[in-house]
Amino acid sequence: MNETHDPSVLHGDESGVGTITPAEYRELVARLSKLARAYYVLDAPLVSDEAYDRLYRTVESVETRNPSWTLPDSPTRRIGGPPLAGFRKARHPAPLLSLANVFDNDGLVAFDRRIGLAGPSPAIARYTVEPKLDGLTLALLYADGRLVRAATRGDGEIGEEVTAQATTIRTIPLALSTGTTGASDVPRFLMIRGEVTLPLDAFARLNEARDASGEANYQNPRNAAAGSVRQLDPRVTAGRALRFTAYTATVLTLDAAVSALPLEQLAFEADVSGLVVSDPISQDAVSRVFDRLRPSGVMSGPFSTHWEALLTMREWGFRTNPHNRECVDLDETVAVLAGLQDLRATWDEETDGLVVKVNDLATQESLGSVAKDPRWAVAYKVAVSEVVVTRLLEIAVQIGRTGAVTPLAVLEPVRLGGVTVSSATLHNDDQVRALDLRIGDWVRVQRAGGVIPAILGVDGEGSRRDGQETEWAFPAACPACDGPIVRDGDEAVARCTNSSCPAQRSARVRHFAGRSAVDIAGLGGNWIDRLISSGLIANAADLYHLALPDLLAIDGQGMGEVLARKLCNAIDRTRQQTSLARFLFGLGIRHVGSETAELLAPLVGSLDSLCHRLRTDRYEFLGSLGAQMLETKGVGPVVAQSVNDALSNPSMLELVERFSAGGMSPVPAAQSPKPAEEGPLAGKTFVLTGTMAETRDAIAALVGASGGKVAEAVSGATSFVVAGDKPGGSKIKGAAKHSVPVIDEATLRSML
Ligand code: IVH
């Protein structure tokens, strides 16, 4: 470094700094670095943005006037150099292991047992828990406290060198700070591993900008982070608000057994103060040095637990995750995992789980690894469901087809898991009381099992109430028919007992016309309500007696002609095209779900024979049907009893005859379904994803007819994943994981 200083150079400098010495310049850089670290790494700015910018510009202008003074770790150097011709390969000094997964607490307990540690040691916490960041892994090499190389993970052994790109990321220290502990505490050679992520707000801004310039959006923050680092032009990387979070530190030392070079020569090559790290010649020198380094045993390292390593990395200037936790024992680990799991949805970057690591490094070392996974760490991957807070506007009640009266929370619309939610189920009165809900409360809402939103509780346990909230009482009479609401003994469910209640009728018709039953396109709940209230229908069978003029003349505002014709056609189509199983399911017999209906259909035969036998020899028929049901695998006595009760009711005969008279003619079930061992797809299991030319049911039936099976989730037992339009990411990932071939719909058809 040229320390001769020409004071005239800085005279009249527009930055207003006046005369400055190299020592003063170094002080300015040190101060700027400290402010930058407080801002980017610690998230705790020490000065205003303006003050930071002013100092930044001062340092920049000193450097422009005295290029030879410029320190390689000056914060102004993070702007990215000229584009590279390509990525160089970089061999990691120690393999970058991955992690085995567990999917629930049982898995965690099994992991804990496998490790077989003696009881909790009071001196050393047993585990650490960290967020598993979903980004791009980087391995950073430091020599004498300076960043000398950054590389992607690649296959774990060899990655791509991305030093020039990495130096633009503010949370990657170019030089490690030694703080109060002194430089001697920083090991000579270090590998730091961590994850580069793009925080969610930066991801959103990046995609907006790409939209504006007509570029394709990045699919998710992980792709965006990876794409931003793997840019040959480091200036592009510099423009992205990337973040690096460190999670392991490996101290490296010379392994005499692998070194052919004398120590002095290595020391010379590793004299990194002169290296320009993005320069290939320097990278060759870095590789020569690091190729001869191996992880030093923990005993010789500066920390004895992983937790200490995390704290130390923070002192050195890395961002470590603020949600990392140290756990004394397995119980605390389980509790911490549950707590962090609830918080995950609120974090500003994406995670794909949590990581549990054995804290004691000597234990880690003795456990070692199997294949590519360490035995001392595990990824805890339990799906999170997002929780949001919104206002409870009202509690309405819904009347089901069996008369069950269930409260329904009416919510101020809120975004949840990518959709807008405006209501949530409340199972019964007991639940409303248990949650102590009042109208006007702020409530926490979660997607339970990913579909129907549920209320978890009142936000802040009621501390946000202002006295305007009102209590809610379960209605004593049915709001639809004014009939009595009865709650039998211990039954949690309250019911409207009036079977001609219009709300019950409507729910029954909705069920019949719904997607998983007969599927009458275009017949929504509102029209069903109006058809009932105007007396045109009382049940689903009446739909088959409607004529176009009826629809045009519905009380109040009639249906428009186009819509009415469409509905007539839709109803007509179902006359011939409904399977008997779907028709039986549509009848809404208690305990008869769609799968049970599939089992019942072959026993019932056809709608005609059902009508005929109920009319001519009802009891004999029901007796033999009951016996056959009990012989059928998957049908139990409860179902059999319920079917018997429903079919022996004279109103059922009336109903099915009315269907028949209206021309309803479901497709009879094959008497004996083809055994699975026959057909071209015998023994094959398919998983469907994405939109196909036909419904899933239709495709499943085709596959079934050829002897194959359709399953919901991809596993080792899956033969093929069939991908339609917009296939689901998890199924495609699952296919890759289990090496299951992915085929398209046309290929499937050719196999049938
Ligand atoms: S520890 C030997 N900790 O998850 C220890 N990994 O398959 C291995 N990851 O791509 C890694 N956050 O880069 C660890 N806090 C964390 C992590 C983490 C994200 C990534 C890791 C790898 C994958 C594991």
Residues whose N, C-alpha, C, O or C-beta is under 5 A from the ligand:
A	BS01	IVH	L97 S98 L99 E130 P131 K132 L133 T137 E195 Y247 V355 P374
